[in-house]
Amino acid sequence: MTQAELYQALKSIGYPVAYSSFSSPVTPPFITYQFAYSNDLIADNINYVSIDDFQIELYTAKKDLVAEQKVQDKLKELGLPYRKFEAYLDSEKLFQIIYEIQILGG
């Protein structure tokens, strides 16, 4: 999977999607995603397999189990295992659900 394919898959969920941030305010729920770090498989001083870690962030005005399930269902459909974290951003009055995923060879 490539980053462009990830973007298209996230868009298909039906919420606004942007890399890192939006250029103007967006009404929640919305999704951002960004490259976090690489975790390549390395041996003999060669990067054998590219492993890129991304964060997908779902923002909602209230705890929204339906929106979370839509993201999780899409990740499962794509065969992308994830780790999930949650925080409430008091300054933004938004829930932030972070999904950490890995894209192999993309």
C-alpha positions, 0 to 999 in steps of 0.5 A: 500500500502506498501513502496515496492509497491510504489517503483514498481509503481514508476518504472512502470512510466519508469524513474530511481527510487531510495530511497533517492538518487542514488549511481552514477550519473543518467541522468534526468528525474529521481525519488527519494522517501523517508519517511518524517514523520509519522502522525498516528491516535492516541487515548487513547495512541494507534496508531490506524492507521499507516499514513506514509508521503512520498516525491516523487521527480521528477528531470528534466533538463527542465520544463517537463510537460509530465514527471510531468503528468506521475507521477500525472497519476500514483498517481491518478491511485493508489488512492494517493492524493498528494500535489505538490511543485516545485523548481529550484535547481540552483546548480544542474541545475535541476527542482525538483517537490515534491509530498507529499503523505500518505500511510495508514497502510503500 
